[in-house]
């Protein structure tokens, strides 16, 4: 029997002082383009959750955390 694959992902809920939450609109991915989502991404091997979130925020939103 094949072993299942498990993937870890991180999600960022970014809220400002007015309690507004940051969403991004998917584009040019071929999957759910045009839909809104919170910043997220799969963890690369060996990285921590904090490293994953910092990388995803930089890649997707050009936010340096």
Predicted model as a PDB file, atoms N, CA, C, CB and O in Angstrom, pLDDT in the B-factor column:
MODEL        1                                                                  
ATOM      1  N   UNK A   1       0.836  -1.172   0.000  1.00 76.00           N  
ATOM      2  CA  UNK A   1       0.000   0.000   0.000  1.00 76.00           C  
ATOM      3  C   UNK A   1       0.892   1.250   0.000  1.00 76.00           C  
ATOM      4  CB  UNK A   1      -0.958  -0.010   1.219  1.00 76.00           C  
ATOM      5  O   UNK A   1       1.879   1.306   0.734  1.00 76.00           O  
ATOM      6  N   UNK A   2       0.553   2.233  -0.806  1.00 83.00           N  
ATOM      7  CA  UNK A   2       1.349   3.455  -0.921  1.00 83.00           C  
ATOM      8  C   UNK A   2       1.217   4.301   0.346  1.00 83.00           C  
ATOM      9  CB  UNK A   2       0.914   4.271  -2.158  1.00 83.00           C  
ATOM     10  O   UNK A   2       0.154   4.370   0.962  1.00 83.00           O  
ATOM     11  N   UNK A   3       2.314   4.933   0.711  1.00 85.00           N  
ATOM     12  CA  UNK A   3       2.314   5.821   1.865  1.00 85.00           C  
ATOM     13  C   UNK A   3       1.645   7.142   1.493  1.00 85.00           C  
ATOM     14  CB  UNK A   3       3.756   6.061   2.377  1.00 85.00           C  
ATOM     15  O   UNK A   3       1.892   7.660   0.404  1.00 85.00           O  
ATOM     16  N   UNK A   4       0.806   7.702   2.364  1.00 83.00           N  
ATOM     17  CA  UNK A   4       0.172   8.991   2.055  1.00 83.00           C  
ATOM     18  C   UNK A   4       1.194  10.121   2.121  1.00 83.00           C  
ATOM     19  CB  UNK A   4      -0.995   9.273   3.030  1.00 83.00           C  
ATOM     20  O   UNK A   4       2.151  10.055   2.893  1.00 83.00           O  
ATOM     21  N   UNK A   5       0.991  11.141   1.322  1.00 82.00           N  
ATOM     22  CA  UNK A   5       1.819  12.343   1.364  1.00 82.00           C  
ATOM     23  C   UNK A   5       1.104  13.386   2.211  1.00 82.00           C  
ATOM     24  CB  UNK A   5       2.108  12.888  -0.073  1.00 82.00           C  
ATOM     25  O   UNK A   5      -0.098  13.605   2.065  1.00 82.00           O  
ATOM     26  N   UNK A   6       1.852  14.021   3.091  1.00 81.00           N  
ATOM     27  CA  UNK A   6       1.304  15.084   3.919  1.00 81.00           C  
ATOM     28  C   UNK A   6       2.050  16.369   3.615  1.00 81.00           C  
ATOM     29  CB  UNK A   6       1.396  14.729   5.427  1.00 81.00           C  
ATOM     30  O   UNK A   6       3.275  16.371   3.491  1.00 81.00           O  
ATOM     31  N   UNK A   7       1.309  17.463   3.496  1.00 83.00           N  
ATOM     32  CA  UNK A   7       1.907  18.758   3.228  1.00 83.00           C  
ATOM     33  C   UNK A   7       1.506  19.726   4.328  1.00 83.00           C  
ATOM     34  CB  UNK A   7       1.482  19.290   1.842  1.00 83.00           C  
ATOM     35  O   UNK A   7       0.353  19.745   4.760  1.00 83.00           O  
ATOM     36  N   UNK A   8       2.458  20.525   4.779  1.00 89.00           N  
ATOM     37  CA  UNK A   8       2.175  21.562   5.771  1.00 89.00           C  
ATOM     38  C   UNK A   8       2.070  22.893   5.055  1.00 89.00           C  
ATOM     39  CB  UNK A   8       3.272  21.611   6.879  1.00 89.00           C  
ATOM     40  O   UNK A   8       2.789  23.150   4.090  1.00 89.00           O  
ATOM     41  N   UNK A   9       1.179  23.728   5.531  1.00 92.00           N  
ATOM     42  CA  UNK A   9       0.993  25.050   4.942  1.00 92.00           C  
ATOM     43  C   UNK A   9       0.840  26.070   6.062  1.00 92.00           C  
ATOM     44  CB  UNK A   9      -0.242  25.075   3.995  1.00 92.00           C  
ATOM     45  O   UNK A   9       0.478  25.733   7.190  1.00 92.00           O  
ATOM     46  N   UNK A  10       1.121  27.315   5.727  1.00 94.00           N  
ATOM     47  CA  UNK A  10       0.926  28.401   6.679  1.00 94.00           C  
ATOM     48  C   UNK A  10      -0.020  29.427   6.060  1.00 94.00           C  
ATOM     49  CB  UNK A  10       2.288  29.057   7.072  1.00 94.00           C  
ATOM     50  O   UNK A  10      -0.061  29.609   4.843  1.00 94.00           O  
ATOM     51  N   UNK A  11      -0.769  30.083   6.919  1.00 95.00           N  
ATOM     52  CA  UNK A  11      -1.743  31.090   6.504  1.00 95.00           C  
ATOM     53  C   UNK A  11      -1.544  32.320   7.374  1.00 95.00           C  
ATOM     54  CB  UNK A  11      -3.211  30.552   6.613  1.00 95.00           C  
ATOM     55  O   UNK A  11      -1.338  32.197   8.582  1.00 95.00           O  
ATOM     56  N   UNK A  12      -1.604  33.515   6.771  1.00 94.00           N  
ATOM     57  CA  UNK A  12      -1.413  34.752   7.518  1.00 94.00           C  
ATOM     58  C   UNK A  12      -2.723  35.530   7.562  1.00 94.00           C  
ATOM     59  CB  UNK A  12      -0.290  35.610   6.888  1.00 94.00           C  
ATOM     60  O   UNK A  12      -3.334  35.805   6.529  1.00 94.00           O  
ATOM     61  N   UNK A  13      -3.137  35.875   8.764  1.00 95.00           N  
ATOM     62  CA  UNK A  13      -4.273  36.777   8.922  1.00 95.00           C  
ATOM     63  C   UNK A  13      -3.685  38.096   9.394  1.00 95.00           C  
ATOM     64  CB  UNK A  13      -5.363  36.210   9.940  1.00 95.00           C  
ATOM     65  O   UNK A  13      -3.235  38.220  10.532  1.00 95.00           O  
ATOM     66  N   UNK A  14      -3.696  39.080   8.498  1.00 95.00           N  
ATOM     67  CA  UNK A  14      -3.078  40.376   8.773  1.00 95.00           C  
ATOM     68  C   UNK A  14      -4.206  41.387   8.961  1.00 95.00           C  
ATOM     69  CB  UNK A  14      -2.098  40.815   7.612  1.00 95.00           C  
ATOM     70  O   UNK A  14      -5.031  41.603   8.073  1.00 95.00           O  
ATOM     71  N   UNK A  15      -4.215  41.995  10.143  1.00 96.00           N  
ATOM     72  CA  UNK A  15      -5.299  42.899  10.516  1.00 96.00           C  
ATOM     73  C   UNK A  15      -4.702  44.263  10.862  1.00 96.00           C  
ATOM     74  CB  UNK A  15      -6.122  42.328  11.717  1.00 96.00           C  
ATOM     75  O   UNK A  15      -3.671  44.344  11.530  1.00 96.00           O  
ATOM     76  N   UNK A  16      -5.354  45.330  10.404  1.00 96.00           N  
ATOM     77  CA  UNK A  16      -4.872  46.672  10.742  1.00 96.00           C  
ATOM     78  C   UNK A  16      -5.605  47.191  11.978  1.00 96.00           C  
ATOM     79  CB  UNK A  16      -5.067  47.646   9.545  1.00 96.00           C  
ATOM     80  O   UNK A  16      -6.413  46.483  12.580  1.00 96.00           O  
ATOM     81  N   UNK A  17      -5.312  48.432  12.343  1.00 97.00           N  
ATOM     82  CA  UNK A  17      -5.905  49.009  13.560  1.00 97.00           C  
ATOM     83  C   UNK A  17      -7.420  49.186  13.472  1.00 97.00           C  
ATOM     84  CB  UNK A  17      -5.267  50.346  13.850  1.00 97.00           C  
ATOM     85  O   UNK A  17      -8.084  49.330  14.498  1.00 97.00           O  
ATOM     86  N   UNK A  18      -7.976  49.176  12.255  1.00 98.00           N  
ATOM     87  CA  UNK A  18      -9.426  49.291  12.071  1.00 98.00           C  
ATOM     88  C   UNK A  18     -10.106  47.921  12.043  1.00 98.00           C  
ATOM     89  CB  UNK A  18      -9.734  50.047  10.777  1.00 98.00           C  
ATOM     90  O   UNK A  18     -11.303  47.820  11.773  1.00 98.00           O  
ATOM     91  N   UNK A  19      -9.337  46.873  12.323  1.00 97.00           N  
ATOM     92  CA  UNK A  19      -9.829  45.489  12.319  1.00 97.00           C  
ATOM     93  C   UNK A  19     -10.183  45.008  10.903  1.00 97.00           C  
ATOM     94  CB  UNK A  19     -11.058  45.367  13.231  1.00 97.00           C  
ATOM     95  O   UNK A  19     -10.992  44.094  10.741  1.00 97.00           O  
ATOM     96  N   UNK A  20      -9.574  45.628   9.880  1.00 97.00           N  
ATOM     97  CA  UNK A  20      -9.742  45.176   8.501  1.00 97.00           C  
ATOM     98  C   UNK A  20      -8.694  44.098   8.218  1.00 97.00           C  
ATOM     99  CB  UNK A  20      -9.612  46.372   7.490  1.00 97.00           C  
ATOM    100  O   UNK A  20      -7.542  44.210   8.638  1.00 97.00           O  
ATOM    101  N   UNK A  21      -9.106  43.069   7.510  1.00 97.00           N  
ATOM    102  CA  UNK A  21      -8.212  41.948   7.203  1.00 97.00           C  
ATOM    103  C   UNK A  21      -7.734  42.058   5.761  1.00 97.00           C  
ATOM    104  CB  UNK A  21      -8.923  40.586   7.439  1.00 97.00           C  
ATOM    105  O   UNK A  21      -8.512  42.373   4.860  1.00 97.00           O  
ATOM    106  N   UNK A  22      -6.440  41.793   5.552  1.00 96.00           N  
ATOM    107  CA  UNK A  22      -5.841  41.861   4.220  1.00 96.00           C  
ATOM    108  C   UNK A  22      -6.142  40.596   3.425  1.00 96.00           C  
ATOM    109  CB  UNK A  22      -4.326  42.073   4.323  1.00 96.00           C  
ATOM    110  O   UNK A  22      -5.861  39.486   3.878  1.00 96.00           O  
ATOM    111  N   UNK A  23      -6.712  40.770   2.243  1.00 96.00           N  
ATOM    112  CA  UNK A  23      -6.928  39.685   1.299  1.00 96.00           C  
ATOM    113  C   UNK A  23      -6.156  39.993   0.026  1.00 96.00           C  
ATOM    114  CB  UNK A  23      -8.444  39.487   1.002  1.00 96.00           C  
ATOM    115  O   UNK A  23      -5.845  41.151  -0.254  1.00 96.00           O  
ATOM    116  N   UNK A  24      -5.851  38.969  -0.733  1.00 94.00           N  
ATOM    117  CA  UNK A  24      -5.234  39.155  -2.049  1.00 94.00           C  
ATOM    118  C   UNK A  24      -6.113  38.466  -3.080  1.00 94.00           C  
ATOM    119  CB  UNK A  24      -3.768  38.590  -2.086  1.00 94.00           C  
ATOM    120  O   UNK A  24      -6.813  37.503  -2.766  1.00 94.00           O  
ATOM    121  N   UNK A  25      -6.074  38.958  -4.301  1.00 94.00           N  
ATOM    122  CA  UNK A  25      -6.844  38.338  -5.372  1.00 94.00           C  
ATOM    123  C   UNK A  25      -5.926  37.448  -6.200  1.00 94.00           C  
ATOM    124  CB  UNK A  25      -7.521  39.412  -6.263  1.00 94.00           C  
ATOM    125  O   UNK A  25      -4.879  37.896  -6.667  1.00 94.00           O  
ATOM    126  N   UNK A  26      -6.313  36.198  -6.382  1.00 90.00           N  
ATOM    127  CA  UNK A  26      -5.512  35.253  -7.161  1.00 90.00           C  
ATOM    128  C   UNK A  26      -5.487  35.690  -8.628  1.00 90.00           C  
ATOM    129  CB  UNK A  26      -6.078  33.806  -7.028  1.00 90.00           C  
ATOM    130  O   UNK A  26      -6.498  36.141  -9.169  1.00 90.00           O  
ATOM    131  N   UNK A  27      -4.334  35.552  -9.256  1.00 89.00           N  
ATOM    132  CA  UNK A  27      -4.202  35.920 -10.664  1.00 89.00           C  
ATOM    133  C   UNK A  27      -3.101  35.095 -11.321  1.00 89.00           C  
ATOM    134  CB  UNK A  27      -3.905  37.429 -10.809  1.00 89.00           C  
ATOM    135  O   UNK A  27      -2.052  34.850 -10.726  1.00 89.00           O  
ATOM    136  N   UNK A  28      -3.354  34.675 -12.543  1.00 90.00           N  
ATOM    137  CA  UNK A  28      -2.368  33.979 -13.374  1.00 90.00           C  
ATOM    138  C   UNK A  28      -1.836  32.691 -12.748  1.00 90.00           C  
ATOM    139  CB  UNK A  28      -1.219  34.897 -13.660  1.00 90.00           C  
ATOM    140  O   UNK A  28      -0.659  32.366 -12.904  1.00 90.00           O  
ATOM    141  N   UNK A  29      -2.691  31.964 -12.047  1.00 86.00           N  
ATOM    142  CA  UNK A  29      -2.262  30.709 -11.447  1.00 86.00           C  
ATOM    143  C   UNK A  29      -2.905  29.510 -12.136  1.00 86.00           C  
ATOM    144  CB  UNK A  29      -2.594  30.696  -9.963  1.00 86.00           C  
ATOM    145  O   UNK A  29      -2.399  28.391 -12.053  1.00 86.00           O  
ATOM    146  N   UNK A  30      -4.030  29.755 -12.818  1.00 90.00           N  
ATOM    147  CA  UNK A  30      -4.771  28.661 -13.425  1.00 90.00           C  
ATOM    148  C   UNK A  30      -5.669  27.939 -12.437  1.00 90.00           C  
ATOM    149  CB  UNK A  30      -3.821  27.686 -14.042  1.00 90.00           C  
ATOM    150  O   UNK A  30      -6.316  26.956 -12.796  1.00 90.00           O  
ATOM    151  N   UNK A  31      -5.718  28.411 -11.195  1.00 90.00           N  
ATOM    152  CA  UNK A  31      -6.557  27.797 -10.164  1.00 90.00           C  
ATOM    153  C   UNK A  31      -7.259  28.897  -9.376  1.00 90.00           C  
ATOM    154  CB  UNK A  31      -5.711  26.890  -9.217  1.00 90.00           C  
ATOM    155  O   UNK A  31      -6.616  29.655  -8.650  1.00 90.00           O  
ATOM    156  N   UNK A  32      -8.554  28.980  -9.520  1.00 92.00           N  
ATOM    157  CA  UNK A  32      -9.380  29.955  -8.801  1.00 92.00           C  
ATOM    158  C   UNK A  32      -8.957  31.404  -9.041  1.00 92.00           C  
ATOM    159  CB  UNK A  32      -9.334  29.663  -7.323  1.00 92.00           C  
ATOM    160  O   UNK A  32      -9.091  32.246  -8.153  1.00 92.00           O  
ATOM    161  N   UNK A  33      -8.446  31.696 -10.243  1.00 93.00           N  
ATOM    162  CA  UNK A  33      -8.069  33.078 -10.556  1.00 93.00           C  
ATOM    163  C   UNK A  33      -9.270  34.001 -10.364  1.00 93.00           C  
ATOM    164  CB  UNK A  33      -7.528  33.188 -12.008  1.00 93.00           C  
ATOM    165  O   UNK A  33     -10.393  33.658 -10.731  1.00 93.00           O  
ATOM    166  N   UNK A  34      -9.022  35.162  -9.790  1.00 94.00           N  
ATOM    167  CA  UNK A  34     -10.073  36.134  -9.529  1.00 94.00           C  
ATOM    168  C   UNK A  34     -10.666  36.023  -8.135  1.00 94.00           C  
ATOM    169  CB  UNK A  34     -11.157  35.983 -10.538  1.00 94.00           C  
ATOM    170  O   UNK A  34     -11.346  36.946  -7.689  1.00 94.00           O  
ATOM    171  N   UNK A  35     -10.430  34.933  -7.443  1.00 96.00           N  
ATOM    172  CA  UNK A  35     -10.957  34.751  -6.084  1.00 96.00           C  
ATOM    173  C   UNK A  35     -10.049  35.435  -5.067  1.00 96.00           C  
ATOM    174  CB  UNK A  35     -11.097  33.247  -5.748  1.00 96.00           C  
ATOM    175  O   UNK A  35      -8.847  35.579  -5.288  1.00 96.00           O  
ATOM    176  N   UNK A  36     -10.638  35.851  -3.959  1.00 96.00           N  
ATOM    177  CA  UNK A  36      -9.878  36.458  -2.872  1.00 96.00           C  
ATOM    178  C   UNK A  36      -9.473  35.384  -1.864  1.00 96.00           C  
ATOM    179  CB  UNK A  36     -10.703  37.572  -2.181  1.00 96.00           C  
ATOM    180  O   UNK A  36     -10.196  34.412  -1.646  1.00 96.00           O  
ATOM    181  N   UNK A  37      -8.309  35.578  -1.256  1.00 95.00           N  
ATOM    182  CA  UNK A  37      -7.824  34.660  -0.234  1.00 95.00           C  
ATOM    183  C   UNK A  37      -6.879  35.394   0.697  1.00 95.00           C  
ATOM    184  CB  UNK A  37      -7.124  33.441  -0.871  1.00 95.00           C  
ATOM    185  O   UNK A  37      -6.387  36.477   0.382  1.00 95.00           O  
ATOM    186  N   UNK A  38      -6.633  34.786   1.850  1.00 94.00           N  
ATOM    187  CA  UNK A  38      -5.598  35.319   2.727  1.00 94.00           C  
ATOM    188  C   UNK A  38      -4.255  34.776   2.245  1.00 94.00           C  
ATOM    189  CB  UNK A  38      -5.864  34.940   4.232  1.00 94.00           C  
ATOM    190  O   UNK A  38      -4.217  33.707   1.635  1.00 94.00           O  
ATOM    191  N   UNK A  39      -3.153  35.483   2.503  1.00 93.00           N  
ATOM    192  CA  UNK A  39      -1.840  34.993   2.077  1.00 93.00           C  
ATOM    193  C   UNK A  39      -1.542  33.626   2.699  1.00 93.00           C  
ATOM    194  CB  UNK A  39      -0.739  36.004   2.458  1.00 93.00           C  
ATOM    195  O   UNK A  39      -1.763  33.413   3.891  1.00 93.00           O  
ATOM    196  N   UNK A  40      -1.041  32.713   1.879  1.00 93.00           N  
ATOM    197  CA  UNK A  40      -0.776  31.358   2.355  1.00 93.00           C  
ATOM    198  C   UNK A  40       0.227  30.675   1.436  1.00 93.00           C  
ATOM    199  CB  UNK A  40      -2.084  30.538   2.437  1.00 93.00           C  
ATOM    200  O   UNK A  40       0.507  31.149   0.335  1.00 93.00           O  
ATOM    201  N   UNK A  41       0.759  29.556   1.906  1.00 92.00           N  
ATOM    202  CA  UNK A  41       1.654  28.776   1.060  1.00 92.00           C  
ATOM    203  C   UNK A  41       2.130  27.524   1.755  1.00 92.00           C  
ATOM    204  CB  UNK A  41       2.839  29.608   0.641  1.00 92.00           C  
ATOM    205  O   UNK A  41       2.053  27.413   2.979  1.00 92.00           O  
ATOM    206  N   UNK A  42       2.622  26.582   0.976  1.00 92.00           N  
ATOM    207  CA  UNK A  42       3.155  25.331   1.514  1.00 92.00           C  
ATOM    208  C   UNK A  42       4.557  25.542   2.045  1.00 92.00           C  
ATOM    209  CB  UNK A  42       3.153  24.233   0.446  1.00 92.00           C  
ATOM    210  O   UNK A  42       5.327  26.344   1.517  1.00 92.00           O  
ATOM    211  N   UNK A  43       4.873  24.814   3.092  1.00 92.00           N  
ATOM    212  CA  UNK A  43       6.209  24.879   3.677  1.00 92.00           C  
ATOM    213  C   UNK A  43       7.187  24.095   2.813  1.00 92.00           C  
ATOM    214  CB  UNK A  43       6.204  24.334   5.125  1.00 92.00           C  
ATOM    215  O   UNK A  43       6.871  23.008   2.329  1.00 92.00           O  
ATOM    216  N   UNK A  44       8.375  24.654   2.625  1.00 89.00           N  
ATOM    217  CA  UNK A  44       9.460  23.950   1.958  1.00 89.00           C  
ATOM    218  C   UNK A  44      10.167  23.094   3.006  1.00 89.00           C  
ATOM    219  CB  UNK A  44      10.458  24.950   1.263  1.00 89.00           C  
ATOM    220  O   UNK A  44      10.136  23.406   4.196  1.00 89.00           O  
ATOM    221  N   UNK A  45      10.794  22.029   2.562  1.00 84.00           N  
ATOM    222  CA  UNK A  45      11.457  21.110   3.488  1.00 84.00           C  
ATOM    223  C   UNK A  45      12.441  21.794   4.414  1.00 84.00           C  
ATOM    224  CB  UNK A  45      12.167  20.043   2.722  1.00 84.00           C  
ATOM    225  O   UNK A  45      13.320  22.533   3.970  1.00 84.00           O  
ATOM    226  N   UNK A  46      12.287  21.542   5.707  1.00 88.00           N  
ATOM    227  CA  UNK A  46      13.249  22.029   6.680  1.00 88.00           C  
ATOM    228  C   UNK A  46      13.020  23.436   7.191  1.00 88.00           C  
ATOM    229  CB  UNK A  46      14.571  21.960   6.103  1.00 88.00           C  
ATOM    230  O   UNK A  46      13.726  23.855   8.108  1.00 88.00           O  
ATOM    231  N   UNK A  47      12.067  24.198   6.646  1.00 92.00           N  
ATOM    232  CA  UNK A  47      11.877  25.550   7.143  1.00 92.00           C  
ATOM    233  C   UNK A  47      10.846  25.565   8.273  1.00 92.00           C  
ATOM    234  CB  UNK A  47      11.439  26.483   6.002  1.00 92.00           C  
ATOM    235  O   UNK A  47       9.966  24.707   8.348  1.00 92.00           O  
ATOM    236  N   UNK A  48      10.979  26.562   9.147  1.00 93.00           N  
ATOM    237  CA  UNK A  48      10.031  26.718  10.247  1.00 93.00           C  
ATOM    238  C   UNK A  48       8.778  27.414   9.740  1.00 93.00           C  
ATOM    239  CB  UNK A  48      10.663  27.513  11.417  1.00 93.00           C  
ATOM    240  O   UNK A  48       8.750  27.928   8.621  1.00 93.00           O  
ATOM    241  N   UNK A  49       7.746  27.427  10.571  1.00 93.00           N  
ATOM    242  CA  UNK A  49       6.508  28.114  10.209  1.00 93.00           C  
ATOM    243  C   UNK A  49       6.762  29.607  10.004  1.00 93.00           C  
ATOM    244  CB  UNK A  49       5.436  27.898  11.292  1.00 93.00           C  
ATOM    245  O   UNK A  49       6.223  30.203   9.071  1.00 93.00           O  
ATOM    246  N   UNK A  50       7.577  30.213  10.868  1.00 94.00           N  
ATOM    247  CA  UNK A  50       7.896  31.635  10.727  1.00 94.00           C  
ATOM    248  C   UNK A  50       8.662  31.898   9.432  1.00 94.00           C  
ATOM    249  CB  UNK A  50       8.714  32.123  11.933  1.00 94.00           C  
ATOM    250  O   UNK A  50       8.388  32.883   8.747  1.00 94.00           O  
ATOM    251  N   UNK A  51       9.611  31.040   9.088  1.00 95.00           N  
ATOM    252  CA  UNK A  51      10.363  31.201   7.843  1.00 95.00           C  
ATOM    253  C   UNK A  51       9.438  31.066   6.639  1.00 95.00           C  
ATOM    254  CB  UNK A  51      11.501  30.167   7.759  1.00 95.00           C  
ATOM    255  O   UNK A  51       9.553  31.817   5.671  1.00 95.00           O  
ATOM    256  N   UNK A  52       8.525  30.110   6.704  1.00 94.00           N  
ATOM    257  CA  UNK A  52       7.573  29.899   5.618  1.00 94.00           C  
ATOM    258  C   UNK A  52       6.711  31.137   5.415  1.00 94.00           C  
ATOM    259  CB  UNK A  52       6.690  28.677   5.903  1.00 94.00           C  
ATOM    260  O   UNK A  52       6.534  31.598   4.287  1.00 94.00           O  
ATOM    261  N   UNK A  53       6.174  31.675   6.506  1.00 95.00           N  
ATOM    262  CA  UNK A  53       5.291  32.832   6.379  1.00 95.00           C  
ATOM    263  C   UNK A  53       6.044  34.045   5.869  1.00 95.00           C  
ATOM    264  CB  UNK A  53       4.636  33.153   7.715  1.00 95.00           C  
ATOM    265  O   UNK A  53       5.523  34.783   5.033  1.00 95.00           O  
ATOM    266  N   UNK A  54       7.262  34.268   6.353  1.00 95.00           N  
ATOM    267  CA  UNK A  54       8.063  35.397   5.878  1.00 95.00           C  
ATOM    268  C   UNK A  54       8.334  35.262   4.381  1.00 95.00           C  
ATOM    269  CB  UNK A  54       9.394  35.488   6.660  1.00 95.00           C  
ATOM    270  O   UNK A  54       8.246  36.246   3.646  1.00 95.00           O  
ATOM    271  N   UNK A  55       8.663  34.055   3.922  1.00 94.00           N  
ATOM    272  CA  UNK A  55       8.924  33.824   2.501  1.00 94.00           C  
ATOM    273  C   UNK A  55       7.670  34.056   1.666  1.00 94.00           C  
ATOM    274  CB  UNK A  55       9.447  32.402   2.278  1.00 94.00           C  
ATOM    275  O   UNK A  55       7.729  34.714   0.627  1.00 94.00           O  
ATOM    276  N   UNK A  56       6.542  33.523   2.109  1.00 94.00           N  
ATOM    277  CA  UNK A  56       5.297  33.675   1.360  1.00 94.00           C  
ATOM    278  C   UNK A  56       4.854  35.132   1.286  1.00 94.00           C  
ATOM    279  CB  UNK A  56       4.200  32.834   1.993  1.00 94.00           C  
ATOM    280  O   UNK A  56       4.405  35.587   0.234  1.00 94.00           O  
ATOM    281  N   UNK A  57       4.976  35.872   2.393  1.00 95.00           N  
ATOM    282  CA  UNK A  57       4.595  37.285   2.377  1.00 95.00           C  
ATOM    283  C   UNK A  57       5.474  38.080   1.415  1.00 95.00           C  
ATOM    284  CB  UNK A  57       4.688  37.879   3.788  1.00 95.00           C  
ATOM    285  O   UNK A  57       4.993  38.979   0.726  1.00 95.00           O  
ATOM    286  N   UNK A  58       6.755  37.749   1.371  1.00 95.00           N  
ATOM    287  CA  UNK A  58       7.661  38.432   0.430  1.00 95.00           C  
ATOM    288  C   UNK A  58       7.329  38.058  -1.007  1.00 95.00           C  
ATOM    289  CB  UNK A  58       9.133  38.082   0.738  1.00 95.00           C  
ATOM    290  O   UNK A  58       7.250  38.930  -1.872  1.00 95.00           O  
ATOM    291  N   UNK A  59       7.132  36.764  -1.271  1.00 92.00           N  
ATOM    292  CA  UNK A  59       6.849  36.298  -2.643  1.00 92.00           C  
ATOM    293  C   UNK A  59       5.520  36.819  -3.169  1.00 92.00           C  
ATOM    294  CB  UNK A  59       6.847  34.776  -2.690  1.00 92.00           C  
ATOM    295  O   UNK A  59       5.439  37.262  -4.314  1.00 92.00           O  
ATOM    296  N   UNK A  60       4.490  36.772  -2.355  1.00 90.00           N  
ATOM    297  CA  UNK A  60       3.146  37.083  -2.833  1.00 90.00           C  
ATOM    298  C   UNK A  60       2.764  38.550  -2.711  1.00 90.00           C  
ATOM    299  CB  UNK A  60       2.159  36.263  -2.092  1.00 90.00           C  
ATOM    300  O   UNK A  60       2.023  39.062  -3.551  1.00 90.00           O  
ATOM    301  N   UNK A  61       3.257  39.242  -1.674  1.00 92.00           N  
ATOM    302  CA  UNK A  61       2.794  40.603  -1.416  1.00 92.00           C  
ATOM    303  C   UNK A  61       3.908  41.632  -1.290  1.00 92.00           C  
ATOM    304  CB  UNK A  61       1.983  40.619  -0.175  1.00 92.00           C  
ATOM    305  O   UNK A  61       3.633  42.812  -1.075  1.00 92.00           O  
ATOM    306  N   UNK A  62       5.159  41.206  -1.421  1.00 94.00           N  
ATOM    307  CA  UNK A  62       6.325  42.087  -1.258  1.00 94.00           C  
ATOM    308  C   UNK A  62       6.332  42.753   0.112  1.00 94.00           C  
ATOM    309  CB  UNK A  62       6.344  43.158  -2.356  1.00 94.00           C  
ATOM    310  O   UNK A  62       6.733  43.908   0.255  1.00 94.00           O  
ATOM    311  N   UNK A  63       5.877  41.998   1.124  1.00 92.00           N  
ATOM    312  CA  UNK A  63       5.927  42.446   2.518  1.00 92.00           C  
ATOM    313  C   UNK A  63       7.136  41.770   3.156  1.00 92.00           C  
ATOM    314  CB  UNK A  63       4.586  42.101   3.299  1.00 92.00           C  
ATOM    315  O   UNK A  63       7.290  40.551   3.080  1.00 92.00           O  
ATOM    316  N   UNK A  64       7.983  42.566   3.778  1.00 89.00           N  
ATOM    317  CA  UNK A  64       9.183  42.037   4.430  1.00 89.00           C  
ATOM    318  C   UNK A  64       8.922  41.914   5.914  1.00 89.00           C  
ATOM    319  CB  UNK A  64      10.417  42.938   4.163  1.00 89.00           C  
ATOM    320  O   UNK A  64       8.879  42.913   6.633  1.00 89.00           O  
ATOM    321  N   UNK A  65       8.747  40.683   6.372  1.00 73.00           N  
ATOM    322  CA  UNK A  65       8.419  40.452   7.792  1.00 73.00           C  
ATOM    323  C   UNK A  65       9.642  40.030   8.563  1.00 73.00           C  
ATOM    324  CB  UNK A  65       7.326  39.391   7.936  1.00 73.00           C  
ATOM    325  O   UNK A  65       9.561  39.792   9.768  1.00 73.00           O  
TER     326      UNK A  65                                                      
ENDMDL                                                                          
END                                                                             
